[in-house]
């Protein structure tokens, strides 16, 4: 009885935090989504969201988020696998994570300098005879910078899943005659899929709501749901429509979380003996 009472007391700060900083903001967003520019109650914001303009915007946001997540996964999985095989894997992991500690705005401006017409990348292109190219303010620059920013968040959960993989299972697969590809497909990938799902979750969801990178790197040539929300709140001052887009964004994020949350597989073990 005493332990239950202490547990209830300890949960109060957590419950208060969830109420004030999670549920209350969401409730405010839902509330404002039912008002127009003049402050009158309306459902037109929700009707407008299903027009061709916003549906195309949503499709575009999912497409770019998919590309960012896909390229991040293609780079992160072999990188995480390589790190688990190295002698100083914690050091290598730290070196990959350190860039994520740098302010996002600083990294974005650094890429503006690198990719600009008079930046080192264009200088290199001139040296090899290709000539100056418009690298900045393109889809390529947007996806490239976004992948660079999100890669550490994809590598970390995949590394943890690979590091916990019981090496005896891999040895058993090879003893039974499976080649490297079959071992990966039948043993390694299924047992590390939860790490992949976690990586997809922490990359795909933020990629849906990017707005600063679209402004500075893509030059507003890429419009996402995050950019649309920013424009509605700060440019047109239409808080109702901005809140409506945010409601659907939260809904999309919740659905993605449902699909990317998996149960822990029981066939993993401590990989320290590797």
C-alpha positions in Angstrom: 0.0 0.0 0.0 2.8 2.4 0.9 4.7 1.6 -2.4 1.5 2.3 -4.3 1.1 5.7 -2.5 4.7 6.6 -3.3 4.3 5.6 -6.9 1.3 7.8 -7.2 3.1 10.8 -5.7 6.1 10.3 -8.0 3.9 10.2 -11.0 2.4 13.6 -10.3 5.2 15.6 -12.0 5.1 13.4 -15.0 1.3 13.7 -15.3 1.5 17.5 -14.9 4.1 17.7 -17.6 2.1 15.6 -20.0 -1.0 17.7 -19.2 0.6 21.1 -19.6 3.0 20.6 -22.4 1.5 17.8 -24.5 -2.3 17.6 -24.1 -3.0 21.3 -23.5 -1.1 22.5 -26.6 -2.8 19.8 -28.7 -6.2 20.8 -27.3 -5.5 24.5 -28.2 -4.5 23.5 -31.7 -7.8 21.6 -32.2 -9.7 24.5 -30.7 -8.3 27.1 -33.0 -8.8 24.9 -36.0 -12.5 25.6 -35.8 -12.2 29.4 -36.3 -11.7 31.5 -39.4 -9.8 34.7 -39.8 -12.6 36.8 -38.2 -12.8 34.5 -35.2 -16.1 32.9 -36.2 -16.8 29.2 -35.7 -16.4 27.3 -38.9 -15.7 23.9 -40.5 -14.4 25.4 -43.7 -10.8 24.9 -42.6 -11.3 21.1 -42.6 -13.1 21.3 -46.0 -10.3 23.4 -47.4 -7.7 20.9 -46.3 -9.2 18.3 -48.7 -8.9 20.6 -51.7 -6.4 19.8 -54.4 -3.9 22.4 -53.1 -3.5 20.9 -49.7 -3.8 17.3 -50.8 -0.9 18.0 -53.3 1.0 19.6 -50.4 0.5 16.5 -48.2 1.6 14.2 -51.0 4.7 16.3 -51.6 5.5 16.2 -47.8 5.2 12.4 -47.6 7.3 12.0 -50.8 10.2 14.1 -49.5 9.9 12.5 -46.0 10.0 9.1 -47.7 13.1 10.0 -49.8 14.9 11.4 -46.7 14.1 8.3 -44.7 15.0 5.9 -47.5 18.4 7.4 -48.1 19.1 7.7 -44.4 18.3 4.0 -44.0 20.4 2.9 -46.9 23.4 4.8 -45.5 22.8 4.1 -41.8 22.3 0.4 -41.8 25.6 -0.6 -43.4 27.3 2.1 -41.3 25.9 0.8 -38.1 26.8 -2.8 -39.1 30.4 -1.7 -39.8 30.7 0.1 -36.5 29.6 -3.0 -34.5 32.5 -4.8 -36.1 35.1 -2.3 -35.2 37.3 -2.5 -32.1 36.5 1.0 -30.8 32.8 1.0 -31.7 31.7 3.4 -29.0 34.2 6.0 -30.1 33.1 5.7 -33.7 29.5 6.0 -32.6 30.3 9.1 -30.6 32.0 10.7 -33.6 28.9 10.2 -35.7 26.6 11.5 -32.9 28.7 14.7 -32.2 27.5 16.6 -35.3 23.9 16.3 -34.0 24.9 18.4 -31.0 25.7 21.4 -33.3 22.9 23.9 -33.7 20.7 23.1 -36.7 20.8 26.7 -38.0 24.6 26.7 -37.9 24.8 23.5 -39.9 22.3 24.8 -42.4 24.2 28.1 -43.0 27.4 26.0 -43.3 25.8 24.1 -46.2 24.7 27.3 -47.8 28.4 28.3 -47.9 29.5 25.0 -49.2 26.8 24.7 -51.9 26.7 28.3 -53.0 27.8 29.5 -56.5 31.1 30.7 -55.0 31.4 27.9 -52.5 34.1 25.1 -52.4 31.8 22.6 -54.2 31.4 24.8 -57.2 35.1 25.6 -57.1 35.8 21.9 -57.3 33.4 21.5 -60.2 35.2 24.3 -62.1 38.6 22.6 -61.5 37.4 19.3 -63.0 36.0 21.2 -66.0 32.2 20.8 -65.2 31.7 24.5 -64.4 29.5 26.2 -61.9 26.2 24.5 -61.1 23.1 25.6 -59.2 23.4 23.2 -56.4 21.7 25.3 -53.7 17.9 25.8 -53.9 17.2 22.5 -55.5 15.5 19.3 -54.5 18.8 17.6 -54.4 20.3 20.0 -51.9 17.2 19.8 -49.7 17.3 16.0 -49.5 21.0 15.9 -49.2 21.2 18.3 -46.2 18.1 16.7 -44.6 19.7 13.2 -44.8 23.0 14.5 -43.4 21.1 16.0 -40.4 18.9 12.9 -39.7 21.5 10.1 -40.3 22.8 10.0 -36.7 19.2 9.5 -35.4 18.8 6.6 -37.8 22.2 5.0 -37.0 21.8 5.0 -33.2 18.7 2.6 -32.9 20.0 0.4 -35.7 23.4 0.2 -34.0 21.8 -0.8 -30.7 19.7 -3.5 -32.4 22.8 -4.9 -34.2 24.9 -4.7 -31.1 22.4 -6.8 -29.1 22.2 -9.5 -31.7 23.4 -12.8 -30.4 26.4 -13.9 -32.6 25.6 -17.5 -31.9 22.6 -17.2 -34.2 24.7 -16.0 -37.1 27.2 -18.8 -36.4 24.3 -21.3 -36.4 23.0 -20.0 -39.7 26.4 -20.4 -41.3 26.9 -23.9 -39.8 23.6 -24.9 -41.4 24.9 -23.9 -44.9 23.4 -20.4 -45.3 25.4 -17.9 -47.2 25.9 -14.3 -46.1 22.9 -12.9 -47.9 20.6 -15.6 -46.6 21.9 -15.1 -43.1 21.2 -11.4 -43.4 17.7 -11.9 -44.8 16.6 -14.7 -42.5 18.4 -13.9 -39.3 20.0 -10.4 -39.0 17.3 -8.3 -40.7 14.3 -9.9 -38.8 16.0 -9.6 -35.5 17.0 -5.9 -36.0 13.8 -4.8 -37.6 12.7 -3.0 -34.5 15.8 -0.9 -34.6 15.0 0.0 -38.2 11.4 0.9 -37.2 12.6 3.1 -34.5 15.0 4.8 -36.9 12.2 5.3 -39.4 10.1 6.8 -36.7 12.6 9.4 -35.5 13.4 10.4 -39.1 10.2 10.2 -41.0 8.1 12.1 -38.5 10.4 15.2 -38.2 10.9 15.1 -41.9 7.2 15.6 -42.5 7.3 18.9 -40.6 10.6 20.5 -41.8 10.3 24.2 -42.6 13.7 25.9 -41.8 15.7 23.8 -44.2 13.0 24.3 -46.9 13.4 28.1 -46.5 17.2 28.3 -46.4 18.4 25.3 -48.5 15.5 24.7 -50.9 14.6 28.4 -51.3 10.9 27.7 -50.9 11.0 25.5 -54.0 10.1 22.6 -51.6 6.9 23.2 -49.6 6.0 20.8 -46.8 3.3 20.7 -44.2 5.7 22.4 -41.7 6.3 25.2 -44.2 2.5 25.6 -44.8 1.9 25.8 -41.0 4.6 28.5 -40.7 3.1 30.5 -43.5 -0.4 30.3 -42.1 0.7 31.4 -38.7 3.3 34.1 -39.5 2.5 35.3 -43.0 -1.3 35.1 -43.6 -2.1 35.2 -39.8 -4.7 32.5 -40.5 -4.3 30.6 -37.2 -7.4 28.5 -37.9 -6.0 27.0 -41.2 -2.5 26.7 -39.6 -4.1 24.8 -36.7 -6.1 22.6 -39.1 -2.9 21.6 -40.9 -1.2 20.9 -37.6 -4.1 18.7 -36.5 -3.7 16.5 -39.6 0.1 16.5 -39.1 -0.3 15.2 -35.6 -2.8 12.6 -36.9 -0.3 11.5 -39.5 2.5 11.3 -36.9 0.3 9.2 -34.7 -0.5 6.7 -37.5 3.2 6.5 -38.4 4.0 5.7 -34.7 1.4 2.9 -34.7 3.0 1.3 -37.8 6.6 1.7 -36.6 6.2 0.6 -33.0 7.1 -3.1 -32.7 7.4 -5.6 -29.9 10.8 -6.6 -28.7 12.0 -9.9 -30.4 13.1 -12.5 -27.9 15.8 -14.1 -30.0 18.5 -11.4 -29.4 21.3 -11.7 -26.9 24.3 -9.8 -25.6 26.6 -9.0 -28.5 29.6 -8.3 -26.3 31.2 -11.6 -27.0 31.5 -10.9 -30.6 
